[in-house]
Amino acid sequence: MPLRARLGLLAAAAVAVAVSAVAVAAWLLTEQQLNSQLDANLRSVRASPAYVAELLRSCQFQQSATEPNAGDRTPTPYTVQVVTGDGTVCTAPGSSAIEVDAGDLAVARGFQRDALHDTESEDGQAMRVATSRPDGPAEPGRNYAVSIAQPLSVTSKPLDGLAWLLLGVAGVGVVGAATAGAGIARAGLRPMKQLTDATEHIARTEDLSVRIPVDGDDEIARLGKSFNAMTAALASSRERQQQLIADAGHELRTPLTSLRTNIELLIRSEKTGRELPAGVRADLLTSVGAQIAELAGLIGDIQELSRPDAAPGSASRQLVALHEGAERALARAKLRGKEVKFTCELEDWFVWAEPAALERAVVNLLDNAVKFSPAGGAVSLRLEAGRLSIEDEGPGIPADELPYVFERFWRSPSARSLPGSGLGLAIVARAVHASGGTVGLHRAPGGGTLAVMTIPGARTPPPQAPPAAPVPPVPPQAQSRLPS
């Protein structure tokens, strides 16, 4: 059953229960009031002593063919009956005798003051009877009681009419509630229908540009905003994925083409039996090895960027001594830059991060500094209060190129002849931002490049778990295509 129909039925059921409860309560209250009023009326009615005496005298003639004339009586809604202590019933002429129970006899014999009960007359009519002792004896020495009765139809007929009225009102209310509930559900669930249509359209066409119109700030509007944000994020993720694939294909094409050319030359030499000069063959093999190493590094960088980010508080984030990681990164950089002078000033600093990713980020920054430093140049590494800076004496980065240095596969025109994939700084940005820090490149005062990495932490190891703080804003020069 559709949700709209279920909501309509629920509204109708809720109204039906409420209306039924009110109707039953009203009917029961009315019944109690009418019965109480009937009992009060029966108890307030008193037959005159003369009339009671006349009824008692007429009892001796009840077996005869003709009855004495009790006189002209004004018609009343009540039936008057005298009950004697021996069980004799004296009923007014023209009235049906009323069944006598033990309570009536107890009142007639003086055992109780009055009695009130339901019974039936001889003609089968339901009656309400109030029996009491008379105020004064109509005939001395005789025990009797007077019963005043009235048909129960005086209350049952109004109650039946009220029941039908309440039933009709309840039926109209339920039907109206069902109709109104269906209409309200249809109007209220219209945004849900739009959301469903948009979801089905995206599932069918994979078109992530679809957006749902959002109006208001209620739960449905929030759901629509969340859906729009989700589709926008998916579209951005797909775009970055496609861009990564395109860039990776472009970067892989050059080393693969060169590698293929060199290997084809070696194969042709073997097939034709024409040996290449020893120097040429050695150069080809060296080139093949370098190209394979370049491909391996490029594939490793792509794999690193394709990994999902570690969520705050995840098991992969650990307490890391940044100063120790910087020392290890510096040792690796010294192996690659034997002609470069290194200076190092490191203070203790502990952060929550992925150890391998953070150390690789420092290694990549140092590798860039070594790559662009001239022979005999100096590279300084300094860590103070969570601010890690690396300064070189290279040519520096032009100001118009600084906004693009953290983009994937972006390489400065002046550095395209140097080895590298253009992914190193993108990996740096990813690792630093995952640790809650910031990173940026600037022009050094001496003309080189100054890389600054800032990560929140403490000088002593904190005992608490890693904070689930929001990721800080991305620096302007790294906002274009940061890895997700």
C-alpha angles and dihedrals in degrees: 000000000000118000090242091058092045091053091049091050091047091052090048092048092049092050091045091054093046095045092045092051092049092045094050091046091049092048093048092047092049091048091051092048094048093047091047090049091048092051091047091051093049092050093048094053114095126186115221116253090238092055092047091049090050090052091050092050091049092057091082091060098050093099094051125094092246129038126217118259106260090195133253110313129192109240112253133181089239131085114216119205133171119215118196126207092254091055098262113150120210112191128185114258113270093022127108115242116252122227112256121220133192092271092060092049091048090054092046091052092048097249094122136017101235144343134213123193148133121258143146134258124228091266091056098255117147110242138187111220131196113189123190141156115265120252091241131013114261091199121026118240097016125111115219143138134213121234120202112195136182130183115262087226088085087073102025095057095054089043092051090050091048091049092053090046093050091045091053093047090048092049092050090047093051093047091046091048092050091050093045091044092052091049094047091046090050092051094041095047095047091099088049089054089051089049091049092048091049092048092049090047092052091046090050100041103019087227105155094181092082114114130187119229107246124201124174134000103268126120093273091051091049089051090051091049090049091050091049090049090049094051090046090052091047091049091049091047091050090048092051090046092051090046091050091050092048093047092045091050090050093049093045093050095069099052091039092053092048092045092049092050093051094046092048089054090052092047093048090051090054094046096047095041091231105133119216119235111274093245094048092048092049091049090050093050091047090050091049091051092049092048092049090050090049091051092048091051092047092050090048091052091049091050090050092053093045093059115103117252117261111250118233109272094019121141092251091064111082139168104276129191099223093193091057092048090049090052091053091047090050091052090054092046091053089060090058097040106046091151093053126087116228129203121188135192113171130175123195112270129166123199140169109248146114102287098213095043094048093048091048089052090057090045091053092051091049091046090054090049091050093044094056099035117102122236108285091018124137131240118194125201118194132173119188127160093340094313112118114190129184119191128184136181096233128124092280129223121287113246093240091057098050095086091060104043094098095050118111115263092359113142130177113249089238091054101046091096091057123083117267143092102237091244100098098090092042088057089048092053092047094051095044096047091046087058092051096255140113134237134193143165122228140173109271118230090244093052100265130100126285116202114194123192120183121187125173115241143111140268090239127044108270115226097215129087120266111285117247092225122158117264110264119245118282114251115252094250091054101045100091104077110351113170115256 
